[in-house]
Amino acid sequence: MLTLYYFLGFGFAGFAASWVLLRFISQAPRWRRLSRRTSQLHHGGSSGVPRFGGVALAAAFVAAAVGAWLHSQGEPPHESATLALILASLAMFAVGLVDDVRPLGAKKKLMLQMLVGVLAFYGGLGFDTFRNPITGSDHVLGLLGLPATLLWLVGMTNLVNFIDGIDGLAGGICLMLMGLLVYIGWGAHDFAFLVASGMGGALLAFLRYNFPPARVHMGDGGAYLLGFLIAGLSIVNSHKGSVLAALLAPMFALGLPIADTGVTLLRRALAGLPLFRADRFHTHHRLIRHGFTRRRAVLSLYGISVPCLLLAFSIYVAQERMVPLLFGRFADITEAVTGSMNLRKESRYALVLVQWLELEAERCSSVQELWQNFGFLAGKFGFASVKLKLEDGEQLWQSGLVPFKNGDLRRCRHEVSLPYPTELEFTVEEDEMRERPFVHLAELAAEGWVKAASRWHQLTGIAVRFDADTTLIRRRSIRRKAEFPQEPAAVEQREAV
């Protein structure tokens, strides 16, 4: 119950602070004069509307952050991260506010954003560890911590700025995210919970002035503050990156903006335009060109964002139980593709060996010799053992790794009745080969033996048996040479060679 009172209290404080300043900004002539020189074609609002709504949001943030800091000083593990979050968020707001007054240019803004991100990281706000979503094990990022933190902080900052192209859109989506952060921080981190509560109230007041037709825009200052704050609170809630669900939930909630931004950046890159160049081809602009009013377009995009928000809630409610399922399915697909490519390579190698065995049958003087050659093939295939059963008995070939590492073996049997009864049984250790490639290679090996034995039978005319009469084979060979004597010239030429 006490937590609910804090939620309502901070929410009301943020609402009141933002409401008072927004009322002043929307009516003061000085703010209007400042905003005239920064009106942009790509923005969905009318010209002459002040772009300094971020000032009211920043004031509400300061009030909420100070109150939350005083309340949560008993959390020593997170004091450095929360202080870095406060100072870095205000610094990012300052970068956007300066750009609202005097445009800085995309490259300079990006450099300043990265500088703020670096300072925040070394101040304690960053990723130290990463939890594998499949195994659940934690891994220290080390040198990768800084680039991962910059990508998250700067990327989220610019993402909110990208969607601030029509009245009410960025504010409404950020309000949804603040609700998500309130839920994540509830009982987990007092500072993040209280700040998100205060900013939720501030955004409610802001939407009163920003919903079409807007009387105030948040500007780059407000967009940078909200984007950086959402990213920073996610890190604080994740306990330095160990809880992956706290980071994934905001990403799913921002599914629509992320998709829109990705398509926009790809379109600009293919057109040869600067990636951060403003245009009027975002999803909300296309809806307006198709006859949607600004209010209807914003409400439609809200309707698309709500399912994404519910998915984000479900991911966090399930904690990290759903994450391995999603990543595991992707891992299964990746493993299947990789396995198919490896199996294709193994098949080409196996077919070459099968062809070699068939040719080698022409040089064998007995079935025993052919069986020895087949043992070489079986070893190359990776089998543990092969048992061959013919009419007059059976023989077993085993690999050199005897005894086997363990007693768990896969088995596969092939029987052939024509042109002579044959039975082949292949085994392989389970740890050495999976079921699918084992069955596939066993079939190729059985096919190779049948072809080679059939070839040997065709050349000798003798049944394929272990006790085949090799003497009779030599006699037939001698008789064949007597019936078809070679020309003297050919004999002399061979002897000369």
MOMO-V182600 format. One record per residue. N is the residue number from 1. RES is the residue in three letters. PHI is phi in radians with two decimals (NA if undefined). PSI is psi in radians with two decimals (* if undefined). NEAR is the number of other C-alpha atoms within 8 Angstrom. Layout:
# MOMO-V182600
[[N;RES;PHI;PSI;NEAR] [N;RES;PHI;PSI;NEAR]]
This chain:
# MOMO-V182600
[[1;MET;NA;-0.69;4] [2;LEU;-1.09;-0.66;5] [3;THR;-1.10;-0.66;7] [4;LEU;-1.11;-0.67;7] [5;TYR;-1.12;-0.74;8] [6;TYR;-1.08;-0.74;9] [7;PHE;-1.04;-0.85;12] [8;LEU;-1.18;-0.68;9] [9;GLY;-1.14;-0.85;8] [10;PHE;-1.19;-0.63;14] [11;GLY;-1.11;-0.74;14] [12;PHE;-1.18;-0.69;10] [13;ALA;-1.09;-0.77;13] [14;GLY;-1.13;-0.69;18] [15;PHE;-1.09;-0.80;17] [16;ALA;-1.16;-0.79;10] [17;ALA;-1.11;-0.75;13] [18;SER;-1.20;-0.72;16] [19;TRP;-1.07;-0.80;12] [20;VAL;-1.09;-0.84;8] [21;LEU;-1.20;-0.66;10] [22;LEU;-1.12;-0.67;13] [23;ARG;-1.09;-0.73;8] [24;PHE;-1.18;-0.78;8] [25;ILE;-1.13;-0.67;12] [26;SER;-1.24;-0.33;12] [27;GLN;-1.91;-0.37;6] [28;ALA;-1.29;2.22;8] [29;PRO;-1.08;-0.55;6] [30;ARG;-1.07;-0.72;6] [31;TRP;-1.11;-0.62;11] [32;ARG;-1.17;-0.69;12] [33;ARG;-1.16;-0.67;9] [34;LEU;-1.13;-0.60;10] [35;SER;-1.42;-0.27;15] [36;ARG;-1.14;-0.64;11] [37;ARG;-1.37;-0.10;6] [38;THR;-2.02;0.16;11] [39;SER;-1.13;2.43;9] [40;GLN;-2.21;2.55;6] [41;LEU;-1.13;-0.62;7] [42;HIS;-1.30;-0.31;8] [43;HIS;-1.35;2.51;10] [44;GLY;-1.40;0.02;10] [45;GLY;-1.69;3.09;10] [46;SER;-1.49;2.72;6] [47;SER;-1.24;2.72;7] [48;GLY;1.51;-0.09;9] [49;VAL;-1.42;2.26;14] [50;PRO;-1.01;2.42;15] [51;ARG;-1.84;0.51;12] [52;PHE;-2.04;0.54;17] [53;GLY;-1.12;-0.37;15] [54;GLY;-1.11;-0.44;17] [55;VAL;-1.09;-0.77;10] [56;ALA;-1.14;-0.69;13] [57;LEU;-1.15;-0.66;14] [58;ALA;-1.16;-0.69;12] [59;ALA;-1.11;-0.74;10] [60;ALA;-1.12;-0.64;16] [61;PHE;-1.14;-0.76;12] [62;VAL;-1.06;-0.78;9] [63;ALA;-1.09;-0.78;11] [64;ALA;-1.20;-0.70;15] [65;ALA;-1.17;-0.74;12] [66;VAL;-1.11;-0.81;8] [67;GLY;-1.07;-0.74;8] [68;ALA;-1.19;-0.63;12] [69;TRP;-1.12;-0.79;10] [70;LEU;-1.14;-0.59;7] [71;HIS;-1.33;-0.57;9] [72;SER;-1.88;0.47;9] [73;GLN;-1.18;-0.23;8] [74;GLY;-1.42;0.20;5] [75;GLU;-1.94;1.28;7] [76;PRO;-1.04;-0.57;6] [77;PRO;-1.13;-0.33;5] [78;HIS;-2.04;0.14;8] [79;GLU;-1.11;-0.77;9] [80;SER;-1.14;-0.69;10] [81;ALA;-1.17;-0.72;12] [82;THR;-1.21;-0.69;12] [83;LEU;-1.13;-0.73;9] [84;ALA;-1.10;-0.64;13] [85;LEU;-1.12;-0.76;13] [86;ILE;-1.10;-0.92;10] [87;LEU;-1.16;-0.73;8] [88;ALA;-1.20;-0.63;12] [89;SER;-1.11;-0.73;11] [90;LEU;-1.17;-0.63;10] [91;ALA;-1.15;-0.71;9] [92;MET;-1.16;-0.66;14] [93;PHE;-1.07;-0.71;15] [94;ALA;-1.09;-0.67;9] [95;VAL;-1.07;-0.81;12] [96;GLY;-1.17;-0.65;14] [97;LEU;-1.14;-0.73;14] [98;VAL;-1.07;-0.70;11] [99;ASP;-1.16;-0.55;11] [100;ASP;-1.16;-0.59;14] [101;VAL;-1.48;-0.80;9] [102;ARG;-2.42;1.90;7] [103;PRO;-0.92;2.31;8] [104;LEU;-1.68;-0.42;8] [105;GLY;1.68;2.61;6] [106;ALA;-1.11;-0.77;7] [107;LYS;-1.14;-0.77;6] [108;LYS;-1.15;-0.69;8] [109;LYS;-1.11;-0.73;10] [110;LEU;-1.11;-0.71;8] [111;MET;-1.11;-0.75;8] [112;LEU;-1.15;-0.68;9] [113;GLN;-1.08;-0.76;11] [114;MET;-1.16;-0.62;10] [115;LEU;-1.11;-0.78;8] [116;VAL;-1.07;-0.73;11] [117;GLY;-1.09;-0.71;13] [118;VAL;-1.11;-0.79;10] [119;LEU;-1.09;-0.70;9] [120;ALA;-1.11;-0.71;13] [121;PHE;-1.10;-0.84;12] [122;TYR;-1.30;-0.22;8] [123;GLY;-1.45;-0.12;10] [124;GLY;2.03;-0.04;9] [125;LEU;-1.75;1.66;16] [126;GLY;-3.03;3.14;14] [127;PHE;-1.61;2.18;13] [128;ASP;-1.84;-0.63;10] [129;THR;-2.31;2.83;12] [130;PHE;-2.34;2.31;12] [131;ARG;-1.70;2.16;12] [132;ASN;-1.13;2.09;9] [133;PRO;-1.19;-0.26;11] [134;ILE;-1.66;-0.83;9] [135;THR;-1.60;-0.39;6] [136;GLY;1.41;0.06;7] [137;SER;-1.47;2.59;7] [138;ASP;-1.65;2.48;9] [139;HIS;-2.26;2.31;8] [140;VAL;-1.32;2.22;7] [141;LEU;-1.32;-0.58;10] [142;GLY;1.11;-2.17;6] [143;LEU;-1.17;-0.35;5] [144;LEU;-1.38;-0.14;7] [145;GLY;-1.10;-0.74;12] [146;LEU;-1.14;-0.93;11] [147;PRO;-1.08;-0.60;7] [148;ALA;-1.15;-0.71;9] [149;THR;-1.16;-0.75;12] [150;LEU;-1.09;-0.75;12] [151;LEU;-1.05;-0.71;8] [152;TRP;-1.24;-0.87;9] [153;LEU;-1.19;-0.89;13] [154;VAL;-1.23;-0.67;12] [155;GLY;-1.10;-0.79;9] [156;MET;-1.16;-0.63;12] [157;THR;-1.05;-0.85;15] [158;ASN;-1.28;-0.46;11] [159;LEU;-1.12;-0.78;12] [160;VAL;-1.14;-0.65;14] [161;ASN;-1.16;-0.58;12] [162;PHE;-1.11;-0.69;8] [163;ILE;-1.49;-0.04;11] [164;ASP;-1.47;1.12;11] [165;GLY;-2.06;-0.06;11] [166;ILE;-2.57;2.54;14] [167;ASP;-0.97;2.27;16] [168;GLY;1.52;-0.22;12] [169;LEU;-1.30;-0.97;13] [170;ALA;-1.11;-0.72;14] [171;GLY;-1.10;-0.72;11] [172;GLY;-1.18;-0.75;11] [173;ILE;-1.19;-0.67;11] [174;CYS;-1.16;-0.57;10] [175;LEU;-1.11;-0.73;11] [176;MET;-1.06;-0.73;9] [177;LEU;-1.18;-0.65;12] [178;MET;-1.10;-0.66;13] [179;GLY;-1.07;-0.71;11] [180;LEU;-1.13;-0.74;12] [181;LEU;-1.18;-0.57;14] [182;VAL;-1.09;-0.77;13] [183;TYR;-1.15;-0.74;8] [184;ILE;-1.17;-0.69;11] [185;GLY;-1.39;-0.23;12] [186;TRP;-1.08;1.98;10] [187;GLY;1.37;-0.08;5] [188;ALA;-1.86;-0.73;7] [189;HIS;-2.63;1.91;10] [190;ASP;-1.08;-0.72;12] [191;PHE;-1.08;-0.89;12] [192;ALA;-1.09;-0.69;13] [193;PHE;-1.11;-0.79;15] [194;LEU;-1.25;-0.71;15] [195;VAL;-1.12;-0.77;13] [196;ALA;-1.10;-0.63;12] [197;SER;-1.12;-0.81;16] [198;GLY;-1.09;-0.73;18] [199;MET;-1.25;-0.49;16] [200;GLY;-1.11;-0.76;14] [201;GLY;-1.12;-0.70;14] [202;ALA;-1.10;-0.68;17] [203;LEU;-1.22;-0.56;15] [204;LEU;-1.06;-0.78;10] [205;ALA;-1.15;-0.69;12] [206;PHE;-1.11;-0.72;14] [207;LEU;-1.13;-0.48;11] [208;ARG;-1.07;-0.55;7] [209;TYR;-1.75;-0.27;10] [210;ASN;-1.83;-0.30;15] [211;PHE;-1.20;2.44;10] [212;PRO;-0.95;2.33;9] [213;PRO;-1.39;2.28;7] [214;ALA;-1.33;2.52;13] [215;ARG;-1.86;-0.26;9] [216;VAL;-2.57;2.44;14] [217;HIS;-1.83;2.67;13] [218;MET;-1.32;-0.44;12] [219;GLY;1.22;3.11;13] [220;ASP;-1.15;-0.58;13] [221;GLY;-1.05;-0.84;19] [222;GLY;-1.17;-0.71;17] [223;ALA;-1.14;-0.76;17] [224;TYR;-1.12;-0.73;15] [225;LEU;-1.08;-0.83;15] [226;LEU;-1.16;-0.78;11] [227;GLY;-1.08;-0.81;15] [228;PHE;-1.16;-0.67;14] [229;LEU;-1.15;-0.73;10] [230;ILE;-1.08;-0.77;12] [231;ALA;-1.13;-0.76;12] [232;GLY;-1.17;-0.75;11] [233;LEU;-1.12;-0.57;11] [234;SER;-1.12;-0.70;12] [235;ILE;-1.16;-0.77;15] [236;VAL;-1.06;-0.75;14] [237;ASN;-1.16;-0.47;13] [238;SER;-1.43;0.04;13] [239;HIS;0.94;0.96;8] [240;LYS;1.13;0.64;13] [241;GLY;1.58;0.06;14] [242;SER;-1.44;-0.35;10] [243;VAL;-1.85;1.74;11] [244;LEU;-1.18;-0.55;12] [245;ALA;-1.09;-0.59;12] [246;ALA;-1.17;-0.37;13] [247;LEU;-1.64;-0.63;12] [248;LEU;-1.25;-0.58;10] [249;ALA;-1.03;-0.85;13] [250;PRO;-1.08;-0.57;12] [251;MET;-1.15;-0.71;10] [252;PHE;-1.19;-0.64;11] [253;ALA;-1.12;-0.51;15] [254;LEU;-1.67;0.48;12] [255;GLY;-1.00;-0.79;10] [256;LEU;-1.12;-0.89;10] [257;PRO;-1.08;-0.65;10] [258;ILE;-1.13;-0.76;10] [259;ALA;-1.12;-0.77;8] [260;ASP;-1.11;-0.73;10] [261;THR;-1.17;-0.73;11] [262;GLY;-1.07;-0.77;8] [263;VAL;-1.14;-0.69;8] [264;THR;-1.13;-0.81;10] [265;LEU;-1.11;-0.68;10] [266;LEU;-1.15;-0.73;8] [267;ARG;-1.09;-0.75;8] [268;ARG;-1.16;-0.67;11] [269;ALA;-1.14;-0.74;10] [270;LEU;-1.19;-0.52;7] [271;ALA;-1.49;-0.06;6] [272;GLY;1.32;0.42;6] [273;LEU;-1.75;2.72;8] [274;PRO;-1.01;2.44;7] [275;LEU;-1.11;-0.55;7] [276;PHE;-1.78;0.34;6] [277;ARG;-1.37;2.27;6] [278;ALA;-1.24;2.52;5] [279;ASP;-2.61;-3.10;7] [280;ARG;-2.08;0.79;9] [281;PHE;-2.15;0.31;8] [282;HIS;-1.24;2.98;9] [283;THR;-1.04;-0.74;7] [284;HIS;-1.17;-0.58;12] [285;HIS;-1.17;-0.69;11] [286;ARG;-1.16;-0.66;10] [287;LEU;-1.09;-0.72;10] [288;ILE;-1.14;-0.70;11] [289;ARG;-1.16;-0.42;7] [290;HIS;-1.54;0.22;6] [291;GLY;1.77;0.02;6] [292;PHE;-1.29;2.44;10] [293;THR;-1.27;2.89;7] [294;ARG;-1.10;-0.71;11] [295;ARG;-1.13;-0.77;9] [296;ARG;-1.16;-0.66;8] [297;ALA;-1.12;-0.78;12] [298;VAL;-1.12;-0.78;13] [299;LEU;-1.11;-0.62;8] [300;SER;-1.12;-0.73;8] [301;LEU;-1.23;-0.57;10] [302;TYR;-1.03;-0.77;11] [303;GLY;-1.07;-0.56;8] [304;ILE;-1.33;-0.59;9] [305;SER;-1.31;-0.49;13] [306;VAL;-1.07;-0.84;9] [307;PRO;-1.02;-0.65;8] [308;CYS;-1.09;-0.69;13] [309;LEU;-1.14;-0.73;14] [310;LEU;-1.12;-0.65;9] [311;LEU;-1.12;-0.69;11] [312;ALA;-1.10;-0.73;15] [313;PHE;-1.06;-0.75;10] [314;SER;-1.14;-0.62;8] [315;ILE;-1.13;-0.74;14] [316;TYR;-1.30;-0.63;12] [317;VAL;-1.06;-0.70;6] [318;ALA;-1.36;0.01;8] [319;GLN;0.94;-2.19;9] [320;GLU;-1.85;0.30;12] [321;ARG;-1.31;-0.56;7] [322;MET;-1.41;-0.45;9] [323;VAL;-1.12;-0.83;13] [324;PRO;-1.06;-0.54;11] [325;LEU;-1.14;-0.81;9] [326;LEU;-1.15;-0.86;8] [327;PHE;-1.23;-0.58;10] [328;GLY;-1.13;-0.69;10] [329;ARG;-1.10;-0.73;8] [330;PHE;-1.10;-0.70;8] [331;ALA;-1.12;-0.65;8] [332;ASP;-1.09;-0.75;8] [333;ILE;-1.11;-0.79;8] [334;THR;-1.08;-0.73;8] [335;GLU;-1.15;-0.64;8] [336;ALA;-1.15;-0.74;8] [337;VAL;-1.13;-0.80;8] [338;THR;-1.10;-0.72;8] [339;GLY;-1.10;-0.67;8] [340;SER;-1.14;-0.69;8] [341;MET;-1.15;-0.74;8] [342;ASN;-1.16;-0.69;8] [343;LEU;-1.14;-0.62;9] [344;ARG;-1.11;-0.72;8] [345;LYS;-1.15;-0.75;8] [346;GLU;-1.11;-0.61;8] [347;SER;-1.14;-0.73;9] [348;ARG;-1.08;-0.73;8] [349;TYR;-1.14;-0.73;8] [350;ALA;-1.13;-0.69;12] [351;LEU;-1.13;-0.59;9] [352;VAL;-1.14;-0.74;8] [353;LEU;-1.15;-0.66;9] [354;VAL;-1.10;-0.74;14] [355;GLN;-1.13;-0.68;9] [356;TRP;-1.08;-0.75;8] [357;LEU;-1.09;-0.67;14] [358;GLU;-1.15;-0.67;14] [359;LEU;-1.24;-0.62;9] [360;GLU;-1.18;-0.42;11] [361;ALA;-1.07;-0.50;12] [362;GLU;-1.23;-0.31;9] [363;ARG;-1.80;-0.13;6] [364;CYS;-1.46;2.42;10] [365;SER;-1.67;-0.12;7] [366;SER;-2.72;2.88;10] [367;VAL;-1.18;-0.58;13] [368;GLN;-1.07;-0.73;7] [369;GLU;-1.15;-0.70;9] [370;LEU;-1.11;-0.66;12] [371;TRP;-1.14;-0.64;8] [372;GLN;-1.11;-0.71;8] [373;ASN;-1.14;-0.63;10] [374;PHE;-1.17;-0.57;10] [375;GLY;-1.08;-0.66;10] [376;PHE;-1.07;-0.76;8] [377;LEU;-1.09;-0.75;12] [378;ALA;-1.09;-0.65;12] [379;GLY;-1.14;-0.69;10] [380;LYS;-1.18;-0.54;7] [381;PHE;-1.30;-0.30;8] [382;GLY;1.59;0.30;7] [383;PHE;-1.31;2.67;13] [384;ALA;-1.46;-0.64;13] [385;SER;-2.79;2.75;12] [386;VAL;-2.43;2.25;14] [387;LYS;-1.94;2.18;12] [388;LEU;-1.93;2.21;11] [389;LYS;-2.07;2.08;10] [390;LEU;-2.01;-3.03;12] [391;GLU;-1.08;-0.61;7] [392;ASP;-1.80;0.25;7] [393;GLY;2.50;-2.91;7] [394;GLU;-2.47;2.72;8] [395;GLN;-2.40;2.67;7] [396;LEU;-2.13;2.27;8] [397;TRP;-1.89;2.38;8] [398;GLN;-2.25;2.60;8] [399;SER;-1.25;2.98;9] [400;GLY;-1.26;-0.23;4] [401;LEU;-1.51;1.20;7] [402;VAL;-2.11;2.20;6] [403;PRO;-1.31;2.79;4] [404;PHE;-1.21;2.83;8] [405;LYS;-1.10;-0.65;6] [406;ASN;-2.63;3.01;5] [407;GLY;-1.56;0.05;6] [408;ASP;-1.53;1.90;6] [409;LEU;-2.13;2.53;8] [410;ARG;-1.61;2.51;9] [411;ARG;-2.26;2.54;8] [412;CYS;-2.57;2.28;9] [413;ARG;-2.12;2.44;8] [414;HIS;-2.25;2.32;9] [415;GLU;-2.13;2.40;8] [416;VAL;-2.32;2.33;8] [417;SER;-1.82;-0.41;7] [418;LEU;-2.11;2.46;5] [419;PRO;-1.46;0.01;5] [420;TYR;-2.68;2.57;8] [421;PRO;-1.12;2.22;10] [422;THR;-2.51;2.44;11] [423;GLU;-2.37;2.24;12] [424;LEU;-2.14;2.31;12] [425;GLU;-2.18;2.13;11] [426;PHE;-1.87;2.54;13] [427;THR;-2.34;2.67;12] [428;VAL;-2.65;2.59;14] [429;GLU;-1.22;2.42;15] [430;GLU;-1.07;-0.59;10] [431;ASP;-1.30;-0.32;5] [432;GLU;-1.58;-0.47;6] [433;MET;-2.67;2.41;9] [434;ARG;-1.32;2.93;8] [435;GLU;-1.11;-0.81;8] [436;ARG;-1.09;-0.92;6] [437;PRO;-1.14;-0.54;9] [438;PHE;-1.12;-0.84;10] [439;VAL;-1.08;-0.69;9] [440;HIS;-1.15;-0.81;8] [441;LEU;-1.22;-0.60;11] [442;ALA;-1.10;-0.67;10] [443;GLU;-1.16;-0.73;9] [444;LEU;-1.14;-0.69;11] [445;ALA;-1.15;-0.74;12] [446;ALA;-1.10;-0.71;10] [447;GLU;-1.08;-0.68;9] [448;GLY;-1.13;-0.72;12] [449;TRP;-1.14;-0.78;12] [450;VAL;-1.07;-0.76;8] [451;LYS;-1.14;-0.77;9] [452;ALA;-1.16;-0.77;13] [453;ALA;-1.15;-0.66;13] [454;SER;-1.14;-0.68;9] [455;ARG;-1.11;-0.75;11] [456;TRP;-1.09;-0.71;11] [457;HIS;-1.13;-0.70;11] [458;GLN;-1.13;-0.65;8] [459;LEU;-1.36;-0.62;7] [460;THR;-1.71;-0.47;7] [461;GLY;1.31;0.24;6] [462;ILE;-1.92;2.52;7] [463;ALA;-1.10;2.57;7] [464;VAL;-1.40;1.73;10] [465;ARG;-2.43;2.71;9] [466;PHE;-1.16;-0.49;10] [467;ASP;-1.74;0.56;6] [468;ALA;-1.01;2.42;10] [469;ASP;-1.38;1.73;7] [470;THR;-1.26;-0.43;8] [471;THR;-1.12;-0.75;6] [472;LEU;-1.08;-0.58;7] [473;ILE;-1.12;-0.77;10] [474;ARG;-1.16;-0.66;8] [475;ARG;-1.08;-0.76;8] [476;ARG;-1.13;-0.61;8] [477;SER;-1.17;-0.73;8] [478;ILE;-1.13;-0.76;8] [479;ARG;-1.07;-0.67;8] [480;ARG;-1.14;-0.64;8] [481;LYS;-1.22;-0.60;9] [482;ALA;-1.23;-0.63;7] [483;GLU;-1.30;-0.49;6] [484;PHE;-2.22;1.27;6] [485;PRO;-1.14;2.61;6] [486;GLN;-1.45;2.66;7] [487;GLU;-1.14;2.50;6] [488;PRO;-0.97;-0.70;6] [489;ALA;-1.08;-0.69;6] [490;ALA;-1.17;-0.66;8] [491;VAL;-1.13;-0.79;9] [492;GLU;-1.08;-0.72;8] [493;GLN;-1.12;-0.71;8] [494;ARG;-1.17;-0.71;7] [495;GLU;-1.15;-0.63;6] [496;ALA;-1.11;-0.69;5] [497;VAL;-1.15;*;4]]
